[in-house]
Each structure stands twice: as C-alpha cells, then as structure tokens.
Amino acid sequence: MKLLSILALAGILGHASAQNSTYFNTTLNSTFSTTGPRNVRIDTGTYGPEVEEVHYYYDQWPIGLAISSQGRIFTCYTRGTYAYTLGEVVNSTTERAYPSQELNSPPGGLYTTTNGITFGSNDSNTFISVQALFITPDDTLWVLDTGRPSINESQDLSMPYAAPGGPKLVSINLSNNSIARTYTFPPTVHYPDSYLNDLRFDMRPNVTTSGGGIAYLVDSSNEGRNGFIMVDLATGESWRQLSQHPSVLRVNEDVPSYNGIPFYLRQPGSPLGFQQEGLDGVELSLYGDVSALSLLYDYLLTRTQILYYSPLTSDYLYSIETQYLRANPSNDTLSAKRAFDNVKNLGQRGGNANGFSADNLDNVYMLMPESNAIYI
C-alpha cells in the first residue's frame, strides 16, 4: 500500500528568520558531516510554525498538488488503472473525483488502437491523464492533461501516442466547480510524442496584444522533442519555442546519486542504462497578483520577466527573458533564432532538480532530491 503525507511546504519556505551560517558543521539529516563556506538555512523546529500533516494518500499516488485561497486541496494522478485522474481532498485520508467521476471517464476509454498503433483518447471534454495543476490569484484551477495514460498489459508498461484533442489545458471556476474553457493544440504544436509536464502563467494585461494573459507549458517528452508551448489565453492560439535547444534536452550518461549511492536505470531484460529526462523544472520571476500591489503596478507591468528552467537530468540552471518565448513564429520568422540566441546558462547548481516554485520577493526555489534539500 502506498502512503504519502503532505508536509506543509509553506512552513518550510516561510522561515525567513531561519539560521544562517557561513561556517556551519552539522550531521543533522546529512549523509556526511561537512564544514566549509556555504549559505545554509537549517530548521531545527524552533523557527516558524510546526510542520503539519494534512493528508495521507492510499492506493493512488499523486503527481500534482494545488491549494486554493479557500484552503481546498486538489490533486492529480497520472492515469493507469486509477479510477480518476483529478481529485479533491475530502478529509485526511479520502479524496473524490473532481469535478465529477463523469468528467474523469472518457466515453470511448482511455485509449484506442488504429492500424496497430495505440493512441490516447482524443476526447477534449473529459480528463484522460492529468500531470499538473496550478491556481492563479483569481482562484481559477488550471488543469494540464497530457492525453497519454499509462497502459499495463502483459506486465509491460507503455504509453500511447497523443491524439489531437486529448492533450489540453483546462480552466475551472472554483466558485461553481464548472469548466470555464478548454484549450487544445494543433499537431504542429503538440506532437504525438509530446508530454505536457508543468505550467506557469503571466496574467499581466500587457504581455499579449489580446490582453488576456499567457500560459507557459513544458513539453518534457522522453522521445527528445522538448521545448516550451505558449498559449494566448484570450485567443486560444498556441506555438512552440526553444524546441530541441540544448538547454531543454536530456543529458546523456547523467548519473545522480541519492544518499551517496549512484543511481542507474535498471529495467528487466535491458542492460544498465541512464535515466534521461528533458525539460522539467520551470518558474517565472516575481510571480504574484499584480492587482494587489497597487504601488508597484506600473513597475510590474514594464518589468522584464525571466523564466528559469532546466532538464530533470541536468546539473545546470538556465533562464530566458519571456519576451522571446511570447513571440509567435507564425508572425515573426526570426523569433526562433532570437529565442535560441538569448538563453542564459546560469551555471551548475550542484545536482539534478525537479519541481520549481517562487515567491513575490523574487526567490526561486528548486527541489534537490540528491541533497534532500530545497535550493534558493
């Protein structure tokens, strides 16, 4: 039985007064005792609120989490044999399908086979396999559906190709629990082997000519055609940038270590290999509700927005000004060249990183599984 408790991340990240040290020797939660110049914040339980156990998961293993301003907790599960892929927490041990079981049940099933090739459902009206969730300051729940569920037949795990209509971005009005809008993608933007992984939003009215804000989506496909997908939230138009740029691609022969032990990919019937995951972690600088910051409103509207990102199997952190991602190649033939030319390599950070987050003080947080730590 799988069991996971959610720790109150805000309680971890909110310790602004946590202990700082230039030379600090500790063995607390460490594999080795280390001494040297570093900037480390250590919470011994004496700073801020206590860590709170909020919810336990049984049977279904969550991949994404979002909490509304009203304290509602939503989770998603990449679909295999699970009964639903989007849920809401009911109490400390129970979830339920959200908004309903019907919307989690594609009428034709999760996948179909055509000419011997398996494709995920192309139903744009139901959830197929949700990978990520995000809640914007207006309390809208955004749902990122890959359209590519896992299939376990004859003990061989596989994933069908995506069919147009299945991969989608869905906005849900939490005040009445209804779907407000669904965005799908043309095959020139979302490929059959694409895999939508994460999402961020810039809702400032001046970032697009339509004035409706923009979504930045991550295509983390294991097949190697990685890149960013942008969606104009007013018009529904979408486009790609940085497709297969070196900064978004998986790193070959990358060997992370966990608790000091090198980690290789082991699969039955296959030789020892390497885990290879492309573009994954992503975050915008100074994300926040600009409408609540009236004194800084004009500044925020004109401020240069930076997007930070990295592949999962990479020790490097990259960034790019979002103006180069917002340019639609169908309207600007040189936009792809400008995007490629304006990627910044910010150097090595000390290991692989997975999920990114940020606060309104311009801090970007990276989950560092190799170090059992959060880097800032």
C-alpha positions in Angstrom: 0.0 0.0 0.0 1.4 3.4 -1.0 1.3 6.0 1.7 2.3 9.7 1.4 1.9 12.6 3.8 1.8 16.1 2.5 4.1 18.4 4.5 3.2 22.0 4.8 5.7 23.4 2.3 4.8 27.0 3.4 6.0 26.1 6.8 9.4 25.1 5.3 9.8 28.0 2.9 8.4 30.7 5.2 11.2 30.6 7.7 12.8 34.0 6.8 14.5 34.1 10.1 15.9 30.7 9.9 19.5 30.2 11.0 22.2 31.4 8.5 25.8 30.5 8.7 29.0 30.9 6.7 30.8 28.1 8.5 28.4 25.5 9.9 29.2 21.9 10.9 26.2 19.6 11.1 25.3 16.0 10.8 21.5 16.7 11.0 19.7 14.8 8.2 23.0 14.7 6.4 24.9 11.8 4.8 28.3 13.3 5.7 29.5 15.9 8.1 30.6 18.9 6.1 32.4 22.1 7.0 33.1 25.0 4.6 31.9 28.3 3.2 28.2 28.0 2.3 24.9 29.7 2.9 22.5 27.2 4.5 19.3 27.6 6.4 18.5 24.9 8.9 15.2 24.5 10.6 15.6 22.6 13.9 11.9 23.0 14.7 12.4 26.3 16.6 11.5 28.6 13.7 8.1 29.3 12.4 5.0 27.0 12.7 5.4 23.3 13.2 5.2 21.0 10.2 1.6 19.8 9.8 0.4 16.5 8.4 -2.5 17.4 6.2 -3.4 14.4 4.2 -2.4 10.8 3.6 -2.7 9.0 0.2 -3.6 5.4 -0.2 -3.6 3.4 -3.4 -3.5 6.4 -5.8 0.0 8.1 -6.0 -0.3 11.9 -6.6 1.8 13.7 -9.1 0.5 17.2 -8.7 -1.0 19.4 -5.9 -2.7 22.8 -5.8 -4.4 24.6 -2.9 -7.0 27.3 -3.4 -7.3 30.6 -1.4 -10.2 28.9 0.4 -8.0 26.0 1.5 -9.4 23.5 -0.9 -6.8 20.9 -1.9 -6.7 19.4 -5.4 -4.5 16.5 -6.5 -3.9 14.8 -9.8 -2.7 11.3 -10.7 -1.1 10.2 -14.0 -3.7 7.7 -15.3 -3.1 4.0 -15.4 -5.6 1.8 -13.6 -6.8 4.6 -11.3 -10.5 5.4 -11.2 -9.9 9.1 -11.7 -7.1 11.4 -12.6 -8.2 14.6 -11.0 -9.4 14.7 -7.4 -10.2 16.9 -4.4 -9.2 16.1 -0.8 -12.3 15.4 1.4 -10.5 14.7 4.7 -7.2 13.5 6.0 -7.4 10.1 4.2 -10.0 10.4 1.5 -10.3 12.1 -2.0 -13.0 12.1 -4.6 -13.1 12.6 -8.3 -13.3 16.3 -9.3 -15.4 17.9 -10.6 -17.2 14.5 -11.1 -16.5 10.9 -12.0 -18.2 11.5 -15.3 -15.6 14.2 -16.3 -12.9 11.7 -15.4 -14.3 8.9 -17.6 -13.7 9.3 -21.4 -16.7 7.6 -23.0 -14.6 5.6 -25.5 -12.0 4.6 -22.9 -8.5 5.9 -22.2 -7.0 4.8 -25.4 -7.7 3.2 -28.8 -5.7 1.2 -31.4 -5.6 2.1 -35.0 -3.6 0.1 -37.6 -1.6 -1.5 -34.7 -0.7 1.9 -33.2 -2.1 2.9 -29.8 -3.3 6.4 -29.2 -4.6 8.1 -26.1 -8.2 9.3 -26.1 -8.9 12.3 -28.2 -11.9 13.4 -26.1 -11.4 17.1 -25.2 -14.4 17.1 -22.8 -13.1 14.7 -20.2 -9.8 14.2 -18.3 -7.5 11.5 -19.5 -4.2 11.7 -17.6 -3.6 14.9 -15.6 0.0 15.7 -14.9 0.0 19.2 -13.3 -2.3 21.7 -11.5 -2.0 25.4 -10.9 -4.2 28.0 -9.3 -4.0 31.6 -10.4 -4.7 34.5 -8.0 -8.3 34.8 -9.3 -8.8 31.3 -7.8 -9.1 29.6 -11.1 -7.9 26.0 -11.2 -5.8 25.2 -14.3 -5.5 21.5 -15.2 -2.9 20.2 -17.6 -3.9 16.9 -19.3 -1.3 15.0 -21.2 -3.8 12.8 -23.0 -1.3 10.0 -22.6 -2.3 7.4 -19.9 -0.1 4.5 -18.9 -1.0 1.1 -20.2 -0.1 -2.1 -18.3 -0.7 -5.1 -20.5 1.2 -8.4 -20.1 3.3 -6.7 -17.4 4.8 -4.3 -20.0 4.2 -0.7 -19.1 3.7 1.5 -22.2 2.3 4.9 -23.1 0.2 5.6 -26.2 0.8 8.5 -28.5 -1.2 11.6 -28.1 -4.2 12.2 -30.4 -5.3 15.8 -31.1 -8.0 16.8 -28.6 -6.7 14.7 -25.8 -3.8 16.9 -24.6 -5.3 20.1 -23.2 -5.2 23.0 -20.8 -8.5 23.4 -18.9 -9.6 26.2 -16.6 -12.1 25.5 -13.9 -14.1 28.1 -12.0 -13.9 27.1 -8.4 -16.8 29.2 -7.3 -19.2 26.9 -9.1 -17.0 23.9 -10.0 -17.6 24.3 -13.7 -15.2 24.1 -16.7 -14.7 27.7 -18.0 -12.6 27.0 -21.1 -10.6 24.2 -22.7 -7.5 24.8 -24.9 -6.4 22.1 -27.3 -3.4 22.1 -29.6 -2.8 21.6 -33.3 -0.4 18.8 -34.3 2.2 21.3 -35.3 2.4 22.5 -31.7 1.8 19.3 -29.7 3.4 16.3 -31.4 2.1 12.7 -30.9 5.2 12.1 -28.7 4.9 15.3 -26.7 4.3 15.1 -23.0 2.9 18.1 -21.1 4.6 18.3 -17.8 4.2 21.7 -16.0 2.7 25.1 -16.4 3.1 28.8 -15.3 1.1 31.9 -16.0 1.6 35.6 -16.6 -1.7 37.3 -16.3 -0.5 40.9 -16.8 -2.7 42.6 -19.4 0.2 43.9 -21.5 2.0 40.6 -22.2 -0.1 39.8 -25.2 -1.9 42.0 -27.7 -5.1 40.3 -26.8 -4.7 41.3 -23.1 -5.8 38.0 -21.7 -2.6 36.7 -20.3 -0.3 33.8 -21.4 0.4 30.3 -20.2 3.9 28.7 -20.5 3.7 24.9 -20.8 6.6 22.4 -20.6 6.9 19.6 -23.1 9.2 17.1 -21.3 8.9 14.3 -23.8 11.2 11.3 -23.3 11.4 11.0 -27.0 13.6 14.1 -27.1 11.5 16.7 -28.8 11.5 19.0 -25.8 10.5 22.7 -25.7 8.0 25.3 -24.4 4.5 25.6 -25.6 2.8 29.0 -25.1 -0.9 29.7 -25.1 -2.6 33.0 -25.6 -5.4 32.7 -23.0 -7.7 35.1 -24.8 -7.4 33.8 -28.4 -6.5 30.2 -27.7 -3.6 30.4 -30.2 -0.6 28.3 -29.3 3.0 28.0 -30.5 6.4 26.5 -29.6 9.8 28.0 -28.8 13.2 26.5 -27.9 12.3 23.2 -29.4 15.3 20.9 -29.0 17.6 23.7 -27.9 20.5 22.1 -25.9 19.2 23.8 -22.7 15.9 21.8 -22.8 17.3 18.4 -23.8 18.0 15.4 -21.6 21.7 15.0 -20.6 23.2 11.7 -21.7 25.0 9.5 -19.2 24.0 11.7 -16.3 24.4 9.7 -13.0 22.7 11.3 -10.0 23.4 10.0 -6.5 20.9 9.5 -3.7 22.3 9.2 -0.1 25.7 8.8 -1.7 24.7 5.9 -4.0 25.0 6.3 -7.8 21.6 5.8 -9.5 21.3 4.0 -12.8 18.3 3.0 -14.8 17.5 -0.7 -14.4 14.8 -2.4 -16.5 14.1 -6.1 -16.8 15.7 -7.6 -19.9 17.7 -4.4 -20.6 21.4 -3.6 -19.9 22.3 -1.0 -17.2 21.3 2.4 -18.5 20.8 6.1 -17.6 17.7 7.9 -16.6 17.2 10.6 -19.3 14.6 13.3 -18.7 14.4 16.5 -20.6 12.9 19.9 -19.7 11.1 19.7 -16.4 11.5 22.4 -13.7 10.2 25.9 -14.6 9.4 29.1 -12.8 8.7 32.8 -13.5 10.5 35.6 -11.7 8.4 37.7 -9.3 5.1 35.8 -9.8 2.2 37.3 -8.0 -1.2 39.1 -8.2 -0.2 42.5 -9.5 -3.7 43.8 -8.8 -2.9 43.5 -5.1 0.3 45.5 -5.4 -1.0 48.9 -6.5 2.1 50.8 -5.5 4.2 48.6 -7.8 1.6 48.2 -10.5 3.3 50.3 -13.2 6.7 48.8 -12.3 5.4 45.3 -12.6 3.7 46.0 -16.0 7.0 47.1 -17.5 9.3 44.8 -15.6 11.4 42.3 -17.6 10.0 38.8 -16.8 12.5 36.0 -16.5 11.7 32.3 -16.9 14.1 29.9 -15.1 14.2 26.2 -16.2 16.2 23.1 -16.5 16.0 19.5 -17.7 15.5 17.0 -14.9 18.7 15.1 -15.6 21.0 18.1 -15.7 23.1 20.0 -13.1 22.7 23.3 -15.0 20.1 26.1 -14.5 19.1 28.2 -17.5 17.0 31.3 -18.0 15.5 33.4 -20.8 13.5 36.6 -20.9 9.9 35.7 -21.6 9.6 38.2 -24.5 11.5 35.7 -26.6 9.1 33.0 -25.8 6.0 35.1 -26.3 6.9 35.8 -30.0 4.8 33.6 -32.2 6.9 32.1 -35.1 3.9 32.2 -37.4 4.0 36.0 -37.1 7.8 36.5 -36.7 10.0 34.3 -38.8 13.1 35.3 -36.8 11.6 34.7 -33.4 13.0 31.1 -33.0 16.5 32.4 -33.8 16.2 35.2 -31.2 15.0 32.8 -28.6 17.9 30.4 -29.2 20.4 33.3 -29.0 19.1 34.7 -25.7 19.2 31.6 -23.5 21.5 32.2 -20.5 23.4 29.4 -18.8 23.5 30.3 -15.1 26.0 27.5 -14.3 25.9 24.4 -12.3 23.8 24.2 -9.1 25.2 21.0 -7.5 22.8 18.4 -8.8 19.6 17.5 -10.6 16.5 19.4 -9.7 12.8 18.6 -10.1 9.9 20.9 -9.1 10.4 24.7 -9.0 8.5 27.3 -7.1 8.8 31.0 -6.3 7.7 33.8 -4.0 6.9 37.5 -4.6 10.3 38.5 -3.3 12.0 37.2 -6.5 13.3 34.0 -4.8 13.1 30.8 -6.9 13.1 27.5 -5.0 14.3 24.2 -6.5 13.7 20.8 -5.1 17.1 19.0 -5.0 16.4 15.3 -4.4 20.1 14.4 -4.4 20.7 16.7 -1.5 17.4 16.1 0.3 17.1 19.9 0.2 15.5 23.0 -1.2 17.9 25.3 -3.0 17.2 29.0 -3.4 
